[in-house]
Structures are given as C-alpha cells and as structure tokens.
Amino acid sequence: MQDRWFVIGKLRDDGSFELTRLPDGLALTARSWDDVWATCPEFGVRWRSVEFLDGPTHDLVVTAWGRHPDMPTRPPTSNALE
C-alpha cells in the first residue's frame, strides 16, 4: 500500500479547512481536530500522518481549533503541496 497523508490547507468561507489526502489529491474538509483524527482511519491515513500546508495555515488552525497534543508541528516556510 502506498503511504498516504493529509495536508491541512486553506481556510474556506464556511469556516472549515481544506483537508487533502496525498498523493491522490482526495479533497475533504475539517472543522476540528476531531474531524481530522476521525478521518484518518476511514481514508487509509496513518495516525499522525498529517501536516500543515504552511506556517500561516498552522497559525490559523491553532487560532480556530486550539492546540492539540497530537497536532503536527509548524512547517518550515515551504509549501507542502508544491
């Protein structure tokens, strides 16, 4: 099985964040950490195989959802989807 991971991406107009499974690009959304963690096994993503699109997205998610002990670290300035 090919490794899959989620990238938490841009904030949407409805208040959710884009959640993209890579490498296939399956597009979902998440409104909380519970949405992210519950989605992992359902869509074949290993626990903690989650990253942020970029630093500003990390900051927006922390502001919206708060910190979580299992959340990914703040990424370097590179873009995870490039």
LUMGUGU-381825 format. One record per residue: residue in one letter; x, y, z of N, C-alpha, C in turn. Coordinates in steps of 0.05 Angstrom, whole numbers, plus 5000, padded with zeros to 4 digits. Each point is the difference from the previous one (the first is absolute). Layout:
N
aXYZXYZXYZ;...
END
This chain:
82
m501749765000498350245000501850255000;q499350194984501450254998499450175025;d502150135010499650185023498250234992;r498150065018498250234996500350185024;w499550264996500050195022498050224994;f499250145020498350234997501550265003;v499250204985501050275002497750175008;i500250145023498050195008500650264985;g498150094984500550234982498450245006;k499350144980498850275002497350005015;l499650235013497450055014497950064978;r497749875002497950044981498050205011;d498350104982498050205007498049905022;d499649735001498149895019501349955028;g502550085003501449975026501549735003;s499849824981501549755001502750044986;f501749815003502650014987500149774979;e501350054978500449794980501749785013;l499349754994501549775009500549834975;t502549994990500649874975501749755006;r499149774989501549765003502049984977;l502449965006502149974980501049715001;p500949894978500650144975497750034980;d497749895006497849994980498350254998;g500250195019498650254999497149995008;l499149795014497349995009499450245018;a497950154994499550255014497749965020;l500550075025498049995022500250275014;t498450025022500250245017499949905029;a501050185017500049945029499350265015;r498449965021499250235017501249995028;s501549785006501249975026502149784999;w501649985022501949795002498649735000;d497749985012498549754999499449914972;d499350194982499549934972502549884987;v502350135006502549904988500649725010;w500049965026500849735011498049794992;a497450065000498049804992500249924971;t500950194983500249954972502449824992;c502150015016502449854993499549704994;p498949855019499749714995497949954977;e498050174999497949964980501150034972;f502050174996501150044974502949894996;g500749825017502649854997502550175005;v499850195018502250175007501049925028;r502549955003501149935026499750225020;w499549935025499950195022502550174999;r499750265003502150205000501350044973;s498949894979501050064973498550244989;v500350215015498550254994502150235001;e499850194982501750235000498450254992;f501150235005498850254992501050084973;l498350144985500850104974502450195003;d499950175020502250205004499750125028;g501950175008499950125026497650175006;p499150174981497650165005497549825004;t499849784986497849825004500149885028;h502349925009500449905028498950205019;d500850264997499150205019497050045000;l498849994976497050034998498649775013;v501049754996498849775013500250015030;v502350085010500450025029498150215012;t499650224985498250215009497149895000;a499249864979497349904998499449765018;w501849815001499549745014501549975026;g502050175005501749975023502249794995;r501749985019502249804998498949725007;h501349804989499449725006502649865005;p500149825020502649875005501049834977;d498349924982500949834977500250164974;m499750265001500050154975502850004988;p500250044974502650024987501450255008;t502650004997501650245006499650214978;r500850245007499850224980502149944979;p499250014974501949934979501950234994;p502249934986501750214990498550174979;t501250194989498750194982499249874973;s500949764994499349884974497149915000;n498849974977497249924996499949704998;a498349865016499849715000498949894974;l498550154985498749904975501650064975;e502350135003501650064976501849774993;
END
